[in-house]
Amino acid sequence: EILPKDAAIDLTQDVIDQLMQEPLPDVITVDLSVIKENMPQVAEAILGDMVSEMEECPEKSMADFDIEGGEMITCIPSDLDRADLLGGLAV
């Protein structure tokens, strides 16, 4: 959920109000500050869900993953626990 329901309703109503103006404005303004404010919490929740669903891979260590080359960690290696992984990915 990127946006609380009441904020989404307000944002939608603001856009509708602008579209109902006569003459129709050339520019529709959308205030995305509420979305921007919520992004860190949303990202943390999504990452938390991803990490909680990852399986452990005791045969691997962090050195086996080419993070700098863009490789994604797809399992929890033996030298890392879930809390460390989540802490490293948090925004």
LINZI-V184143 format. One record per backbone hydrogen bond with DSSP energy under -0.5 kcal/mol. CO is the residue of the C=O (numbers start at 1). NH is the residue of the N-H. E is the energy in kcal/mol with one decimal. If there is no record, write none. Layout:
CO;NH;E + CO;NH;E
//
This chain:
4;8;-2.3 + 5;9;-2.4 + 6;10;-2.2 + 7;11;-2.6 + 8;12;-2.5 + 9;13;-2.7 + 10;14;-2.3 + 11;15;-1.9 + 12;16;-2.6 + 13;17;-2.8 + 14;18;-1.9 + 15;19;-2.2 + 16;20;-1.4 + 18;21;-1.1 + 18;25;-0.6 + 27;29;-0.5 + 30;32;-0.9 + 32;36;-2.6 + 33;37;-2.4 + 34;38;-1.5 + 35;39;-1.2 + 38;42;-2.3 + 39;43;-3.0 + 40;44;-2.2 + 41;45;-2.2 + 42;46;-2.4 + 43;47;-2.7 + 44;48;-2.4 + 45;49;-2.1 + 46;50;-2.3 + 47;51;-2.9 + 48;52;-2.3 + 49;53;-1.3 + 50;54;-0.7 + 51;54;-0.9 + 55;76;-2.7 + 57;60;-2.3 + 57;78;-0.7 + 60;78;-2.7 + 61;64;-1.8 + 62;65;-1.7 + 65;67;-1.4 + 66;71;-2.6 + 67;70;-1.8 + 72;74;-0.7 + 75;77;-0.8 + 76;57;-2.9 + 77;80;-1.6 + 81;85;-2.3 + 82;86;-2.8 + 83;87;-2.4 + 84;88;-2.0 + 85;89;-1.3 + 86;90;-1.4
//
